Amino acid sequence: MIQSDVQALVERLHLTNEIDKTTYKFLRQGFQNNKCGRLYFLPKVHKLSGSIINNLENIHNRITIKIPGRPIISQCGSPTELIGRLLDYFLQPVVKRQNTYTRDTTQILQVIENTVCPHDIILCTYDLGSMYTNMYYNELISAIENAYTDMRQSDYEIPLINKNYLINILKLVLYTNEFEFAGNHFVQRIGCSMGAVPSPSICDVRAYHL
C-alpha cells in the first residue's frame, strides 16, 4: 500500500514536470524498497550514574541493570526513504538560515569563545522534552507550509517543486510511518520518527516558530 502510494506520487511529479529525469531516476530506485521501518533503542549511557557504570564492569550485573533507551525508527530501505530525502533537501537551507541554527557542538564552543560577556550574565537553557514525538501532524504541516516562502528564496540545484506536491510528500512521510518491533507491526500516530531522514529538519522548522 505505502509502496504504491509513493510510486503514484513520484509518477505524478514526473508527468507534471515537477522533477527532472535525474531526480525521477533517483526516486524510482525506492520503488523496490519494501522493508518496514524497524524500532530499536540507543542506550542513554550519559544518563547512568557513576555507581551503575562501575557495576557494568561486572559481567554478572549487566542483565539486571536497566539502561534508559532512545527509541529510533529506522526508515532505511523503506518505501518513503528516498522521497523523504528529497523533502529534506528542500528543507535544509531553511533550517540553516534560522538565527538559532548551530551546526554542532564545536560551533557552539567557537561562538562562546568569541563572545565577551558582562560579569553578571546569567546563562539559561531549556529543553523540549521528547520533541520529535510530541509534535502533532497538523502543527508540522502548518509549519512547513509557512516555510515554503523561505524555500522559494533558496538556490537549489534541483528546482523547487510545487507547494501542494511538497505537502503531499510531507503527509506521506508522516502518515505512513509504519514500523516493526518484536514481530508485530505498528503505526506512529504523533510526531516524527527519530530515524527518518527529514525528521530533524521538519521538527527544527516547527520548533523555530514556537
Backbone as CSV, one residue per row, in Angstrom:
resi,resn,N_x,N_y,N_z,CA_x,CA_y,CA_z,C_x,C_y,C_z
1,MET,0.831,-1.206,0.000,0.000,0.000,0.000,0.866,1.257,0.000
2,ILE,1.804,1.340,0.961,2.680,2.513,1.028,3.529,2.603,-0.233
3,GLN,4.012,1.456,-0.673,4.860,1.400,-1.861,4.118,1.957,-3.079
4,SER,2.853,1.569,-3.239,2.064,2.037,-4.379,1.749,3.530,-4.257
5,ASP,1.541,4.018,-3.033,1.284,5.451,-2.832,2.508,6.280,-3.207
6,VAL,3.679,5.808,-2.803,4.923,6.505,-3.144,5.126,6.510,-4.651
7,GLN,4.925,5.363,-5.270,5.116,5.252,-6.712,4.157,6.171,-7.463
8,ALA,2.902,6.222,-7.033,1.912,7.069,-7.699,2.291,8.545,-7.589
9,LEU,2.777,8.951,-6.426,3.163,10.349,-6.234,4.382,10.706,-7.071
10,VAL,5.357,9.824,-7.118,6.560,10.074,-7.919,6.205,10.172,-9.398
11,GLU,5.321,9.304,-9.860,4.907,9.342,-11.264,4.193,10.653,-11.581
12,ARG,3.369,11.148,-10.659,2.685,12.430,-10.881,3.696,13.574,-10.945
13,LEU,4.688,13.525,-10.062,5.731,14.552,-10.080,6.455,14.571,-11.417
14,HIS,6.687,13.394,-11.963,7.395,13.277,-13.240,6.521,13.738,-14.403
15,LEU,5.273,13.307,-14.427,4.369,13.634,-15.532,4.029,15.121,-15.582
16,THR,4.048,15.774,-14.434,3.746,17.211,-14.381,5.010,18.067,-14.446
17,ASN,6.148,17.415,-14.719,7.439,18.106,-14.855,7.863,18.853,-13.586
18,GLU,7.445,18.342,-12.446,7.873,18.919,-11.177,9.291,18.472,-10.821
19,ILE,9.709,17.337,-11.352,11.061,16.833,-11.122,11.701,16.501,-12.458
20,ASP,13.016,16.629,-12.525,13.722,16.314,-13.766,13.987,14.811,-13.861
21,LYS,14.585,14.401,-14.955,14.808,12.973,-15.199,15.765,12.366,-14.176
22,THR,16.778,13.132,-13.791,17.748,12.613,-12.821,17.084,12.343,-11.476
23,THR,16.267,13.288,-11.024,15.560,13.112,-9.751,14.565,11.969,-9.849
24,TYR,13.892,11.890,-10.982,12.925,10.806,-11.201,13.616,9.448,-11.146
25,LYS,14.766,9.359,-11.784,15.519,8.104,-11.778,15.953,7.747,-10.360
26,PHE,16.370,8.758,-9.597,16.773,8.531,-8.206,15.601,8.012,-7.379
27,LEU,14.447,8.666,-7.500,13.289,8.276,-6.700,12.742,6.910,-7.102
28,ARG,12.899,6.559,-8.368,12.414,5.255,-8.834,13.151,4.101,-8.158
29,GLN,14.370,4.353,-7.709,15.103,3.302,-7.002,14.352,2.863,-5.753
30,GLY,13.574,3.782,-5.194,12.819,3.465,-3.989,11.603,2.602,-4.237
31,PHE,11.234,2.410,-5.510,10.064,1.579,-5.809,10.281,0.139,-5.363
32,GLN,11.545,-0.268,-5.287,11.852,-1.642,-4.886,11.992,-1.777,-3.374
33,ASN,11.990,-0.654,-2.675,12.120,-0.700,-1.217,10.810,-1.157,-0.585
34,ASN,10.835,-2.279,0.061,9.606,-2.793,0.669,9.797,-3.183,2.129
35,LYS,10.898,-2.726,2.713,11.129,-3.041,4.122,10.269,-2.141,5.006
36,CYS,9.768,-2.715,6.062,9.028,-1.928,7.042,10.037,-1.231,7.957
37,GLY,9.664,-0.074,8.498,10.534,0.583,9.463,10.815,-0.334,10.637
38,ARG,11.936,-0.136,11.303,12.323,-1.020,12.405,12.617,-0.186,13.645
39,LEU,11.988,-0.579,14.747,12.192,0.124,16.011,13.335,-0.511,16.783
40,TYR,14.268,0.315,17.221,15.327,-0.159,18.108,15.648,0.964,19.091
41,PHE,16.488,0.681,20.047,16.776,1.657,21.095,18.275,1.925,21.186
42,LEU,18.618,3.201,21.306,20.001,3.590,21.570,20.143,3.819,23.068
43,PRO,21.048,3.123,23.721,21.199,3.288,25.173,21.674,4.691,25.533
44,LYS,21.032,5.297,26.530,21.423,6.625,27.002,22.462,6.474,28.119
45,VAL,23.652,6.089,27.724,24.697,5.822,28.716,25.101,7.084,29.471
46,HIS,24.855,8.256,28.878,25.230,9.508,29.544,24.334,9.804,30.745
47,LYS,23.235,9.072,30.873,22.325,9.296,31.995,22.537,8.292,33.130
48,LEU,23.553,7.463,32.994,23.849,6.490,34.041,24.738,7.114,35.110
49,SER,24.482,6.777,36.343,25.311,7.283,37.440,26.652,6.560,37.456
50,GLY,27.603,7.129,38.164,28.931,6.525,38.246,28.900,5.146,38.853
51,SER,28.044,4.940,39.855,27.976,3.626,40.503,27.440,2.563,39.554
52,ILE,26.463,2.943,38.724,25.911,1.977,37.767,26.952,1.628,36.715
53,ILE,27.675,2.633,36.244,28.716,2.377,35.246,29.768,1.428,35.805
54,ASN,30.113,1.605,37.069,31.080,0.702,37.693,30.528,-0.713,37.779
55,ASN,29.226,-0.828,38.042,28.607,-2.150,38.117,28.581,-2.851,36.768
56,LEU,28.578,-2.060,35.687,28.573,-2.654,34.355,29.847,-3.442,34.090
57,GLU,30.910,-3.090,34.806,32.170,-3.798,34.621,32.078,-5.227,35.131
58,ASN,31.115,-5.464,35.996,30.881,-6.820,36.499,29.890,-7.504,35.573
59,ILE,30.346,-8.490,34.835,29.510,-9.147,33.836,28.241,-9.737,34.433
60,HIS,28.252,-10.077,35.709,27.080,-10.687,36.338,25.981,-9.659,36.610
61,ASN,26.305,-8.383,36.572,25.313,-7.343,36.846,24.662,-6.783,35.584
62,ARG,25.194,-7.110,34.422,24.750,-6.462,33.190,23.285,-6.742,32.869
63,ILE,22.818,-7.931,33.175,21.443,-8.286,32.841,20.451,-7.539,33.726
64,THR,20.802,-7.283,34.958,19.867,-6.679,35.910,19.837,-5.156,35.850
65,ILE,20.815,-4.539,35.224,20.866,-3.081,35.158,19.956,-2.578,34.039
66,LYS,19.040,-1.682,34.383,18.119,-1.119,33.405,18.683,0.195,32.863
67,ILE,18.984,0.189,31.575,19.559,1.362,30.928,18.474,2.044,30.096
68,PRO,18.209,3.343,30.313,17.198,4.034,29.506,17.606,4.058,28.041
69,GLY,16.619,4.009,27.161,16.923,3.975,25.734,16.179,5.045,24.955
70,ARG,16.777,5.487,23.870,16.145,6.445,22.965,15.527,5.661,21.807
71,PRO,14.213,5.734,21.616,13.572,4.951,20.548,13.876,5.522,19.168
72,ILE,14.394,4.686,18.296,14.712,5.075,16.923,13.916,4.188,15.969
73,ILE,13.218,4.812,15.033,12.532,4.044,13.990,13.312,4.243,12.697
74,SER,14.068,3.242,12.322,14.879,3.324,11.108,13.996,3.161,9.876
75,GLN,14.127,4.092,8.937,13.377,4.011,7.681,14.280,3.586,6.519
76,CYS,15.472,3.116,6.822,16.386,2.664,5.769,15.768,1.493,5.011
77,GLY,15.701,1.627,3.708,15.130,0.562,2.894,13.619,0.565,2.847
78,SER,12.990,1.554,3.477,11.525,1.635,3.471,11.055,2.391,2.227
79,PRO,9.782,2.273,1.851,9.278,2.955,0.653,9.419,4.475,0.693
80,THR,9.408,5.074,1.886,9.460,6.539,1.984,10.873,7.093,2.169
81,GLU,11.883,6.234,2.178,13.240,6.716,2.458,13.710,7.753,1.442
82,LEU,13.638,7.448,0.156,14.202,8.341,-0.853,13.363,9.595,-1.049
83,ILE,12.050,9.448,-1.003,11.210,10.637,-1.170,11.348,11.541,0.057
84,GLY,11.673,10.933,1.199,11.967,11.712,2.397,13.263,12.489,2.244
85,ARG,14.223,11.910,1.540,15.490,12.612,1.277,15.255,13.838,0.388
86,LEU,14.335,13.711,-0.565,14.011,14.855,-1.425,13.391,15.976,-0.594
87,LEU,12.489,15.621,0.295,11.878,16.614,1.176,12.935,17.308,2.031
88,ASP,13.843,16.538,2.583,14.896,17.097,3.431,15.806,18.031,2.643
89,TYR,16.029,17.708,1.380,16.868,18.547,0.518,16.305,19.963,0.431
90,PHE,14.996,20.075,0.330,14.372,21.392,0.222,14.283,22.111,1.571
91,LEU,14.258,21.361,2.661,14.129,21.968,3.986,15.464,22.439,4.568
92,GLN,16.550,21.793,4.197,17.856,22.089,4.795,18.253,23.565,4.730
93,PRO,18.146,24.235,3.574,18.542,25.648,3.531,17.713,26.529,4.459
94,VAL,16.436,26.194,4.630,15.568,26.962,5.525,16.065,26.843,6.962
95,VAL,16.390,25.625,7.355,16.886,25.384,8.711,18.197,26.129,8.947
96,LYS,19.094,26.086,7.986,20.425,26.679,8.161,20.393,28.206,8.175
97,ARG,19.310,28.804,7.686,19.199,30.267,7.712,18.582,30.784,9.012
98,GLN,18.073,29.911,9.839,17.485,30.344,11.103,18.584,30.908,12.004
99,ASN,18.285,32.015,12.683,19.330,32.635,13.507,19.668,31.817,14.746
100,THR,18.902,30.781,15.007,19.196,29.897,16.142,19.975,28.656,15.716
101,TYR,20.254,28.555,14.429,20.893,27.334,13.909,22.344,27.218,14.368
102,THR,22.698,26.057,14.844,24.094,25.735,15.148,24.423,24.398,14.508
103,ARG,25.533,24.342,13.857,25.904,23.148,13.103,26.167,21.962,14.022
104,ASP,26.935,22.211,15.086,27.288,21.139,16.007,27.855,21.748,17.289
105,THR,28.284,20.897,18.206,28.823,21.367,19.485,30.073,22.217,19.290
106,THR,30.896,21.863,18.320,32.121,22.628,18.061,31.795,24.075,17.720
107,GLN,30.777,24.281,16.911,30.398,25.647,16.546,29.915,26.435,17.764
108,ILE,29.167,25.772,18.645,28.700,26.433,19.869,29.892,26.892,20.709
109,LEU,30.883,26.022,20.848,32.077,26.365,21.627,32.825,27.538,21.002
110,GLN,32.870,27.567,19.674,33.542,28.670,18.991,32.821,29.992,19.233
111,VAL,31.495,29.947,19.227,30.709,31.159,19.484,30.952,31.659,20.905
112,ILE,30.952,30.729,21.858,31.166,31.102,23.260,32.558,31.691,23.461
113,GLU,33.563,31.089,22.822,34.939,31.567,22.967,35.102,32.990,22.447
114,ASN,34.314,33.339,21.433,34.447,34.658,20.813,33.435,35.669,21.346
115,THR,32.741,35.302,22.406,31.727,36.185,22.976,32.242,36.823,24.265
116,VAL,32.169,38.137,24.331,32.560,38.868,25.541,31.293,39.140,26.351
117,CYS,31.236,38.602,27.549,30.030,38.702,28.371,30.286,39.549,29.619
118,PRO,29.298,40.274,30.091,29.439,41.012,31.360,29.557,40.038,32.521
119,HIS,30.115,40.498,33.632,30.398,39.600,34.751,29.125,39.073,35.400
120,ASP,28.006,39.789,35.250,26.774,39.366,35.918,25.810,38.643,34.971
121,ILE,26.319,38.125,33.884,25.466,37.445,32.913,24.877,36.168,33.511
122,ILE,23.668,35.864,33.113,23.001,34.626,33.527,22.750,33.782,32.282
123,LEU,23.250,32.575,32.285,23.073,31.667,31.159,21.886,30.754,31.440
124,CYS,20.911,30.779,30.548,19.710,29.955,30.717,19.597,28.960,29.570
125,THR,19.114,27.801,29.864,18.850,26.792,28.838,17.470,26.202,29.071
126,TYR,16.910,25.635,28.032,15.651,24.910,28.186,15.655,23.715,27.250
127,ASP,14.854,22.763,27.571,14.841,21.516,26.809,13.419,21.204,26.367
128,LEU,13.270,20.816,25.115,11.974,20.360,24.623,11.905,18.856,24.850
129,GLY,11.112,18.446,25.802,11.035,17.026,26.137,10.446,16.194,25.021
130,SER,11.203,15.198,24.580,10.738,14.284,23.518,10.169,15.064,22.334
131,MET,10.939,16.012,21.841,10.457,16.916,20.798,9.922,16.179,19.572
132,TYR,10.656,15.190,19.114,10.271,14.504,17.886,8.890,13.863,17.998
133,THR,8.599,13.299,19.141,7.367,12.519,19.290,6.250,13.283,19.987
134,ASN,6.422,14.575,20.213,5.390,15.367,20.887,4.764,16.426,19.996
135,MET,5.066,16.403,18.715,4.522,17.406,17.803,3.413,16.791,16.956
136,TYR,2.268,17.459,16.941,1.127,16.952,16.186,1.320,17.189,14.690
137,TYR,0.727,16.304,13.894,0.893,16.385,12.450,0.410,17.719,11.889
138,ASN,-0.738,18.218,12.382,-1.255,19.482,11.844,-0.302,20.643,12.127
139,GLU,0.411,20.589,13.263,1.394,21.625,13.584,2.584,21.554,12.627
140,LEU,3.041,20.341,12.369,4.193,20.150,11.488,3.856,20.570,10.062
141,ILE,2.676,20.175,9.598,2.260,20.517,8.235,2.124,22.027,8.081
142,SER,1.516,22.678,9.067,1.348,24.131,9.023,2.698,24.845,9.009
143,ALA,3.645,24.343,9.789,4.975,24.959,9.851,5.688,24.873,8.508
144,ILE,5.594,23.729,7.841,6.253,23.566,6.542,5.559,24.404,5.482
145,GLU,4.238,24.504,5.561,3.507,25.370,4.623,3.981,26.816,4.753
146,ASN,4.145,27.268,5.983,4.593,28.646,6.219,6.045,28.859,5.799
147,ALA,6.818,27.785,5.805,8.240,27.890,5.446,8.462,27.871,3.936
148,TYR,7.409,27.617,3.174,7.575,27.493,1.721,8.081,28.800,1.102
149,THR,7.665,29.931,1.661,8.149,31.222,1.165,9.667,31.313,1.288
150,ASP,10.196,30.813,2.401,11.647,30.798,2.594,12.321,29.863,1.599
151,MET,11.669,28.770,1.286,12.235,27.830,0.314,12.366,28.488,-1.053
152,ARG,11.397,29.316,-1.405,11.419,29.967,-2.716,12.570,30.955,-2.833
153,GLN,13.121,31.368,-1.711,14.258,32.284,-1.712,15.594,31.543,-1.731
154,SER,15.530,30.233,-1.704,16.750,29.419,-1.686,17.193,29.087,-3.098
155,ASP,18.471,28.822,-3.234,19.047,28.475,-4.530,19.308,26.974,-4.561
156,TYR,18.442,26.240,-5.253,18.551,24.787,-5.325,19.085,24.352,-6.686
157,GLU,19.894,23.317,-6.688,20.312,22.720,-7.955,19.149,21.965,-8.575
158,ILE,18.318,21.367,-7.718,17.091,20.721,-8.171,15.967,21.734,-8.010
159,PRO,15.216,22.037,-9.061,14.149,23.042,-8.951,13.149,22.696,-7.850
160,LEU,12.747,23.716,-7.096,11.773,23.531,-6.025,10.438,23.100,-6.609
161,ILE,9.856,22.068,-6.036,8.582,21.570,-6.545,7.430,22.410,-6.001
162,ASN,6.271,22.251,-6.624,5.061,22.960,-6.233,4.730,22.726,-4.760
163,LYS,4.197,23.747,-4.110,3.893,23.673,-2.680,2.957,22.516,-2.350
164,ASN,1.920,22.335,-3.148,0.962,21.258,-2.866,1.621,19.889,-2.929
165,TYR,2.499,19.694,-3.900,3.202,18.416,-4.010,4.165,18.224,-2.840
166,LEU,4.801,19.304,-2.420,5.723,19.213,-1.284,4.970,18.772,-0.026
167,ILE,3.795,19.342,0.188,2.994,18.969,1.349,2.493,17.537,1.214
168,ASN,2.205,17.105,0.001,1.805,15.708,-0.215,2.920,14.751,0.193
169,ILE,4.156,15.117,-0.138,5.300,14.294,0.269,5.402,14.271,1.788
170,LEU,5.266,15.439,2.397,5.337,15.535,3.857,4.288,14.647,4.514
171,LYS,3.055,14.724,4.038,1.978,13.918,4.619,2.245,12.431,4.439
172,LEU,2.791,12.070,3.290,3.100,10.662,3.038,4.147,10.159,4.023
173,VAL,5.167,10.973,4.270,6.223,10.594,5.210,5.682,10.490,6.635
174,LEU,4.802,11.419,7.014,4.280,11.441,8.381,3.247,10.349,8.634
175,TYR,2.267,10.255,7.742,1.121,9.385,7.998,1.382,7.903,7.731
176,THR,2.406,7.591,6.979,2.677,6.178,6.665,3.899,5.677,7.418
177,ASN,4.067,6.157,8.618,5.239,5.806,9.416,5.022,4.474,10.131
178,GLU,5.049,3.409,9.380,4.868,2.075,9.948,6.218,1.494,10.364
179,PHE,6.177,0.666,11.407,7.411,0.028,11.846,7.109,-1.316,12.494
180,GLU,8.147,-2.125,12.581,8.040,-3.475,13.151,8.862,-3.553,14.424
181,PHE,8.313,-4.232,15.419,9.047,-4.449,16.661,8.582,-5.758,17.284
182,ALA,9.540,-6.621,17.562,9.265,-7.915,18.207,8.229,-8.720,17.434
183,GLY,8.296,-8.636,16.105,7.407,-9.434,15.274,6.033,-8.839,15.049
184,ASN,5.753,-7.676,15.630,4.461,-7.013,15.458,4.637,-5.707,14.694
185,HIS,3.571,-5.281,13.998,3.625,-4.064,13.204,2.795,-2.959,13.856
186,PHE,3.331,-1.724,13.798,2.685,-0.578,14.429,2.748,0.627,13.490
187,VAL,1.952,1.652,13.829,1.989,2.923,13.113,2.136,4.039,14.135
188,GLN,3.126,4.899,13.950,3.305,6.040,14.848,2.234,7.072,14.532
189,ARG,1.489,7.505,15.542,0.331,8.372,15.335,0.598,9.844,15.629
190,ILE,1.731,10.165,16.173,2.039,11.551,16.509,3.540,11.777,16.379
191,GLY,3.900,12.937,15.863,5.307,13.299,15.781,6.069,12.648,14.641
192,CYS,7.352,12.955,14.592,8.258,12.397,13.586,9.087,11.285,14.209
193,SER,9.409,10.312,13.407,10.233,9.223,13.926,11.698,9.628,13.918
194,MET,12.379,9.356,15.020,13.816,9.560,15.059,14.434,8.413,14.267
195,GLY,14.955,8.721,13.122,15.485,7.691,12.251,15.081,7.931,10.811
196,ALA,14.050,8.779,10.598,13.659,9.172,9.244,14.504,10.377,8.829
197,VAL,14.980,10.382,7.602,15.911,11.421,7.141,15.389,12.847,7.346
198,PRO,14.138,13.167,6.976,13.715,14.568,7.084,13.251,14.996,8.471
199,SER,13.173,14.077,9.422,12.615,14.401,10.740,13.315,15.567,11.442
200,PRO,14.667,15.609,11.502,15.317,16.745,12.167,14.939,18.089,11.545
201,SER,14.898,18.154,10.218,14.564,19.411,9.549,13.112,19.800,9.796
202,ILE,12.210,18.824,9.716,10.790,19.099,9.944,10.580,19.659,11.342
203,CYS,11.167,19.008,12.334,10.994,19.440,13.724,11.694,20.763,13.999
204,ASP,12.845,21.001,13.377,13.550,22.267,13.570,12.725,23.440,13.047
205,VAL,12.111,23.251,11.881,11.276,24.315,11.315,10.108,24.619,12.246
206,ARG,9.494,23.570,12.787,8.371,23.765,13.711,8.839,24.410,15.023
207,ALA,9.918,23.915,15.591,10.401,24.423,16.876,10.824,25.887,16.777
208,TYR,11.317,26.290,15.628,11.775,27.671,15.445,10.637,28.668,15.632
209,HIS,9.419,28.243,15.325,8.272,29.147,15.404,7.513,29.024,16.718
210,LEU,8.038,28.237,17.659,7.386,28.130,18.960,7.554,29.422,19.762
